[in-house]
Amino acid sequence: MEIIKEITLKINKILKKFLESKGLLFPDFKIEYGYGLEGNIVLGDEISPDTCRFWDAETCDILDKDLFRKDESGFIKAYKRVASIILGEEDKKRWNIHI
């Protein structure tokens, strides 16, 4: 458990700093661990609006799974907005993301 705690805290620190630099708040996330074939602990999850909460730092708009859970419209637009913010303008054009 100590290794999992250490890895999770590092992930949180890195993601929080990165996302804050992009104007996103990062209230929480979940990740899953498992064991590899050699018995070592492996991270087996994704970082996405389905596994994290992302809020716009300026407006506090919700940009994550809570829109879907609350049966509110606009969750696809919110997911695309997160992708656009994280990827930046060049990647947004490359992946044909329109908000």
N, CA and C atoms as an extended XYZ file, in Angstrom:
297
Properties=species:S:1:pos:R:3:atomname:S:1:resname:S:1:resid:I:1 pbc="F F F"
N         0.811       -1.197        0.000 N   MET     1
C         0.000        0.000        0.000 CA  MET     1
C         0.860        1.268        0.000 C   MET     1
N         2.011        1.199        0.620 N   GLU     2
C         2.882        2.373        0.678 CA  GLU     2
C         3.346        2.785       -0.724 C   GLU     2
N         3.644        1.803       -1.572 N   ILE     3
C         4.069        2.097       -2.948 CA  ILE     3
C         2.924        2.746       -3.724 C   ILE     3
N         1.721        2.215       -3.568 N   ILE     4
C         0.555        2.771       -4.258 CA  ILE     4
C         0.304        4.203       -3.795 C   ILE     4
N         0.397        4.426       -2.511 N   LYS     5
C         0.207        5.782       -1.982 CA  LYS     5
C         1.243        6.742       -2.558 C   LYS     5
N         2.496        6.319       -2.591 N   GLU     6
C         3.580        7.158       -3.109 CA  GLU     6
C         3.362        7.494       -4.586 C   GLU     6
N         3.008        6.497       -5.379 N   ILE     7
C         2.771        6.711       -6.815 CA  ILE     7
C         1.573        7.638       -7.019 C   ILE     7
N         0.503        7.408       -6.284 N   THR     8
C        -0.707        8.213       -6.426 CA  THR     8
C        -0.444        9.673       -6.072 C   THR     8
N         0.305        9.918       -5.012 N   LEU     9
C         0.627       11.294       -4.635 CA  LEU     9
C         1.481       11.982       -5.700 C   LEU     9
N         2.395       11.243       -6.318 N   LYS    10
C         3.204       11.811       -7.403 CA  LYS    10
C         2.333       12.153       -8.610 C   LYS    10
N         1.437       11.247       -8.977 N   ILE    11
C         0.526       11.488      -10.092 CA  ILE    11
C        -0.309       12.732       -9.823 C   ILE    11
N        -0.844       12.835       -8.612 N   ASN    12
C        -1.662       13.984       -8.242 CA  ASN    12
C        -0.867       15.285       -8.362 C   ASN    12
N         0.337       15.294       -7.853 N   LYS    13
C         1.171       16.500       -7.883 CA  LYS    13
C         1.452       16.938       -9.328 C   LYS    13
N         1.819       15.997      -10.166 N   ILE    14
C         2.146       16.294      -11.566 CA  ILE    14
C         0.912       16.770      -12.320 C   ILE    14
N        -0.201       16.038      -12.191 N   LEU    15
C        -1.414       16.412      -12.918 CA  LEU    15
C        -1.973       17.750      -12.443 C   LEU    15
N        -1.987       17.959      -11.147 N   LYS    16
C        -2.518       19.204      -10.611 CA  LYS    16
C        -1.734       20.405      -11.149 C   LYS    16
N        -0.419       20.321      -11.117 N   LYS    17
C         0.423       21.413      -11.612 CA  LYS    17
C         0.189       21.635      -13.110 C   LYS    17
N         0.176       20.566      -13.885 N   PHE    18
C        -0.031       20.665      -15.321 CA  PHE    18
C        -1.394       21.269      -15.639 C   PHE    18
N        -2.444       20.762      -15.002 N   LEU    19
C        -3.797       21.235      -15.297 CA  LEU    19
C        -4.018       22.669      -14.837 C   LEU    19
N        -3.429       23.041      -13.710 N   GLU    20
C        -3.532       24.432      -13.266 CA  GLU    20
C        -2.878       25.365      -14.274 C   GLU    20
N        -1.798       24.920      -14.895 N   SER    21
C        -1.138       25.748      -15.913 CA  SER    21
C        -2.020       25.921      -17.150 C   SER    21
N        -2.992       25.041      -17.305 N   LYS    22
C        -3.926       25.098      -18.436 CA  LYS    22
C        -5.247       25.767      -18.056 C   LYS    22
N        -5.366       26.220      -16.797 N   GLY    23
C        -6.594       26.882      -16.361 CA  GLY    23
C        -7.684       25.938      -15.901 C   GLY    23
N        -7.294       24.739      -15.489 N   LEU    24
C        -8.261       23.766      -14.999 CA  LEU    24
C        -8.010       23.442      -13.527 C   LEU    24
N        -9.098       23.360      -12.765 N   LEU    25
C        -9.008       22.856      -11.402 CA  LEU    25
C        -9.151       21.345      -11.462 C   LEU    25
N        -8.542       20.667      -10.534 N   PHE    26
C        -8.471       19.197      -10.531 CA  PHE    26
C        -8.880       18.701       -9.137 C   PHE    26
N       -10.204       18.747       -8.831 N   PRO    27
C       -10.649       18.415       -7.479 CA  PRO    27
C       -10.363       16.978       -7.043 C   PRO    27
N       -10.562       16.017       -7.940 N   ASP    28
C       -10.266       14.637       -7.554 CA  ASP    28
C       -10.160       13.736       -8.774 C   ASP    28
N        -9.696       12.531       -8.517 N   PHE    29
C        -9.572       11.536       -9.576 CA  PHE    29
C        -9.537       10.157       -8.947 C   PHE    29
N        -9.700        9.164       -9.783 N   LYS    30
C        -9.557        7.788       -9.322 CA  LYS    30
C        -8.656        7.066      -10.311 C   LYS    30
N        -7.849        6.212       -9.781 N   ILE    31
C        -7.013        5.363      -10.625 CA  ILE    31
C        -7.033        3.957      -10.047 C   ILE    31
N        -6.765        3.010      -10.891 N   GLU    32
C        -6.786        1.606      -10.485 CA  GLU    32
C        -5.415        0.997      -10.691 C   GLU    32
N        -5.041        0.163       -9.772 N   TYR    33
C        -3.775       -0.554       -9.831 CA  TYR    33
C        -4.048       -2.048       -9.905 C   TYR    33
N        -3.070       -2.765      -10.392 N   GLY    34
C        -3.135       -4.219      -10.432 CA  GLY    34
C        -1.729       -4.769      -10.341 C   GLY    34
N        -1.627       -6.051      -10.584 N   TYR    35
C        -0.323       -6.707      -10.572 CA  TYR    35
C         0.031       -7.150      -11.988 C   TYR    35
N         1.257       -6.887      -12.384 N   GLY    36
C         1.756       -7.338      -13.672 CA  GLY    36
C         2.092       -8.819      -13.625 C   GLY    36
N         2.517       -9.344      -14.745 N   LEU    37
C         2.834      -10.772      -14.839 CA  LEU    37
C         3.963      -11.176      -13.897 C   LEU    37
N         4.847      -10.241      -13.611 N   GLU    38
C         5.974      -10.539      -12.730 CA  GLU    38
C         5.685      -10.186      -11.277 C   GLU    38
N         4.425       -9.850      -10.975 N   GLY    39
C         4.040       -9.550       -9.609 CA  GLY    39
C         4.272       -8.108       -9.189 C   GLY    39
N         4.722       -7.267      -10.119 N   ASN    40
C         4.942       -5.868       -9.776 CA  ASN    40
C         3.631       -5.083       -9.884 C   ASN    40
N         3.531       -3.995       -9.137 N   ILE    41
C         2.346       -3.155       -9.160 CA  ILE    41
C         2.362       -2.316      -10.432 C   ILE    41
N         1.223       -2.316      -11.140 N   VAL    42
C         1.112       -1.549      -12.372 CA  VAL    42
C        -0.127       -0.659      -12.311 C   VAL    42
N        -0.015        0.504      -12.932 N   LEU    43
C        -1.142        1.408      -13.067 CA  LEU    43
C        -1.959        0.933      -14.254 C   LEU    43
N        -3.242        0.727      -14.065 N   GLY    44
C        -4.072        0.202      -15.139 CA  GLY    44
C        -5.299        1.054      -15.373 C   GLY    44
N        -5.110        2.347      -15.552 N   ASP    45
C        -6.261        3.223      -15.710 CA  ASP    45
C        -5.930        4.361      -16.651 C   ASP    45
N        -6.902        5.171      -16.911 N   GLU    46
C        -6.771        6.323      -17.794 CA  GLU    46
C        -6.982        7.591      -16.991 C   GLU    46
N        -6.589        8.694      -17.560 N   ILE    47
C        -6.902        9.999      -17.010 CA  ILE    47
C        -7.814       10.667      -18.033 C   ILE    47
N        -9.076       10.844      -17.677 N   SER    48
C       -10.049       11.413      -18.604 CA  SER    48
C       -11.185       12.049      -17.796 C   SER    48
N       -12.102       12.769      -18.467 N   PRO    49
C       -13.245       13.324      -17.754 CA  PRO    49
C       -14.164       12.254      -17.149 C   PRO    49
N       -13.974       11.002      -17.531 N   ASP    50
C       -14.747        9.915      -16.926 CA  ASP    50
C       -14.149        9.439      -15.604 C   ASP    50
N       -12.876        9.703      -15.389 N   THR    51
C       -12.216        9.208      -14.175 CA  THR    51
C       -11.747       10.332      -13.256 C   THR    51
N       -11.948       11.567      -13.687 N   CYS    52
C       -11.489       12.733      -12.920 CA  CYS    52
C       -12.573       13.791      -12.912 C   CYS    52
N       -12.396       14.740      -12.046 N   ARG    53
C       -13.221       15.946      -12.105 CA  ARG    53
C       -12.337       17.082      -12.599 C   ARG    53
N       -12.838       17.778      -13.610 N   PHE    54
C       -12.166       18.944      -14.160 CA  PHE    54
C       -13.140       20.110      -14.086 C   PHE    54
N       -12.675       21.238      -13.553 N   TRP    55
C       -13.479       22.451      -13.516 CA  TRP    55
C       -12.680       23.576      -14.141 C   TRP    55
N       -13.367       24.460      -14.838 N   ASP    56
C       -12.732       25.655      -15.365 CA  ASP    56
C       -12.319       26.518      -14.172 C   ASP    56
N       -11.051       26.892      -14.098 N   ALA    57
C       -10.537       27.640      -12.944 CA  ALA    57
C       -11.147       29.032      -12.844 C   ALA    57
N       -11.506       29.610      -13.973 N   GLU    58
C       -12.046       30.972      -13.959 CA  GLU    58
C       -13.539       31.000      -13.659 C   GLU    58
N       -14.284       30.091      -14.277 N   THR    59
C       -15.755       30.116      -14.158 CA  THR    59
C       -16.305       29.046      -13.225 C   THR    59
N       -15.476       28.073      -12.879 N   CYS    60
C       -15.878       26.897      -12.090 CA  CYS    60
C       -16.900       26.030      -12.823 C   CYS    60
N       -16.980       26.172      -14.154 N   ASP    61
C       -17.843       25.292      -14.951 CA  ASP    61
C       -17.378       23.858      -14.777 C   ASP    61
N       -18.333       22.963      -14.651 N   ILE    62
C       -18.028       21.535      -14.559 CA  ILE    62
C       -17.740       21.024      -15.966 C   ILE    62
N       -16.641       20.294      -16.121 N   LEU    63
C       -16.236       19.785      -17.434 CA  LEU    63
C       -15.962       18.284      -17.372 C   LEU    63
N       -16.798       17.541      -16.658 N   ASP    64
C       -16.497       16.127      -16.430 CA  ASP    64
C       -17.757       15.276      -16.324 C   ASP    64
N       -17.597       14.087      -15.797 N   LYS    65
C       -18.639       13.066      -15.697 CA  LYS    65
C       -19.872       13.513      -14.923 C   LYS    65
N       -19.735       14.521      -14.068 N   ASP    66
C       -20.885       14.960      -13.285 CA  ASP    66
C       -21.996       15.536      -14.156 C   ASP    66
N       -21.660       16.111      -15.306 N   LEU    67
C       -22.686       16.577      -16.238 CA  LEU    67
C       -23.556       15.413      -16.694 C   LEU    67
N       -22.915       14.302      -17.024 N   PHE    68
C       -23.640       13.112      -17.474 CA  PHE    68
C       -24.445       12.523      -16.318 C   PHE    68
N       -23.829       12.412      -15.150 N   ARG    69
C       -24.503       11.830      -13.986 CA  ARG    69
C       -25.728       12.633      -13.564 C   ARG    69
N       -25.665       13.932      -13.724 N   LYS    70
C       -26.787       14.804      -13.340 CA  LYS    70
C       -27.786       14.963      -14.486 C   LYS    70
N       -27.559       14.218      -15.572 N   ASP    71
C       -28.419       14.244      -16.747 CA  ASP    71
C       -28.533       15.650      -17.338 C   ASP    71
N       -27.412       16.368      -17.301 N   GLU    72
C       -27.369       17.695      -17.894 CA  GLU    72
C       -26.825       17.584      -19.314 C   GLU    72
N       -27.275       18.466      -20.156 N   SER    73
C       -26.770       18.463      -21.528 CA  SER    73
C       -25.388       19.093      -21.554 C   SER    73
N       -24.687       18.876      -22.629 N   GLY    74
C       -23.411       19.540      -22.836 CA  GLY    74
C       -22.184       18.769      -22.391 C   GLY    74
N       -22.347       17.506      -21.986 N   PHE    75
C       -21.159       16.793      -21.518 CA  PHE    75
C       -20.198       16.472      -22.655 C   PHE    75
N       -20.694       16.254      -23.851 N   ILE    76
C       -19.794       15.995      -24.982 CA  ILE    76
C       -19.000       17.268      -25.295 C   ILE    76
N       -19.673       18.399      -25.298 N   LYS    77
C       -18.997       19.671      -25.515 CA  LYS    77
C       -17.955       19.910      -24.417 C   LYS    77
N       -18.289       19.581      -23.171 N   ALA    78
C       -17.355       19.766      -22.055 CA  ALA    78
C       -16.129       18.869      -22.220 C   ALA    78
N       -16.334       17.610      -22.628 N   TYR    79
C       -15.212       16.691      -22.830 CA  TYR    79
C       -14.294       17.212      -23.937 C   TYR    79
N       -14.903       17.705      -25.007 N   LYS    80
C       -14.110       18.265      -26.099 CA  LYS    80
C       -13.356       19.503      -25.647 C   LYS    80
N       -13.986       20.281      -24.784 N   ARG    81
C       -13.317       21.476      -24.259 CA  ARG    81
C       -12.095       21.105      -23.431 C   ARG    81
N       -12.228       20.077      -22.602 N   VAL    82
C       -11.076       19.602      -21.817 CA  VAL    82
C        -9.966       19.151      -22.750 C   VAL    82
N       -10.313       18.382      -23.764 N   ALA    83
C        -9.307       17.913      -24.729 CA  ALA    83
C        -8.634       19.091      -25.410 C   ALA    83
N        -9.420       20.072      -25.796 N   SER    84
C        -8.887       21.253      -26.462 CA  SER    84
C        -7.934       22.022      -25.551 C   SER    84
N        -8.323       22.197      -24.305 N   ILE    85
C        -7.481       22.917      -23.347 CA  ILE    85
C        -6.175       22.181      -23.118 C   ILE    85
N        -6.256       20.887      -22.930 N   ILE    86
C        -5.061       20.096      -22.629 CA  ILE    86
C        -4.140       19.990      -23.833 C   ILE    86
N        -4.730       19.780      -25.008 N   LEU    87
C        -3.917       19.575      -26.200 CA  LEU    87
C        -3.340       20.868      -26.760 C   LEU    87
N        -4.041       21.961      -26.619 N   GLY    88
C        -3.578       23.220      -27.191 CA  GLY    88
C        -4.066       23.400      -28.614 C   GLY    88
N        -3.825       24.561      -29.176 N   GLU    89
C        -4.357       24.914      -30.491 CA  GLU    89
C        -3.879       24.004      -31.621 C   GLU    89
N        -2.600       23.718      -31.688 N   GLU    90
C        -2.087       22.879      -32.785 CA  GLU    90
C        -2.706       21.487      -32.757 C   GLU    90
N        -2.731       20.880      -31.587 N   ASP    91
C        -3.314       19.544      -31.485 CA  ASP    91
C        -4.816       19.590      -31.715 C   ASP    91
N        -5.465       20.664      -31.293 N   LYS    92
C        -6.899       20.814      -31.517 CA  LYS    92
C        -7.204       20.773      -33.007 C   LYS    92
N        -6.404       21.479      -33.800 N   LYS    93
C        -6.585       21.472      -35.253 CA  LYS    93
C        -6.290       20.092      -35.815 C   LYS    93
N        -5.229       19.478      -35.329 N   ARG    94
C        -4.822       18.165      -35.829 CA  ARG    94
C        -5.893       17.112      -35.586 C   ARG    94
N        -6.552       17.173      -34.418 N   TRP    95
C        -7.569       16.182      -34.062 CA  TRP    95
C        -8.974       16.640      -34.443 C   TRP    95
N        -9.062       17.787      -35.134 N   ASN    96
C       -10.334       18.303      -35.624 CA  ASN    96
C       -11.354       18.468      -34.486 C   ASN    96
N       -10.925       19.121      -33.425 N   ILE    97
C       -11.793       19.367      -32.282 CA  ILE    97
C       -12.370       20.772      -32.402 C   ILE    97
N       -13.698       20.858      -32.441 N   HIS    98
C       -14.372       22.148      -32.539 CA  HIS    98
C       -15.261       22.315      -31.326 C   HIS    98
N       -15.141       23.447      -30.702 N   ILE    99
C       -15.967       23.722      -29.515 CA  ILE    99
C       -17.084       24.671      -29.894 C   ILE    99
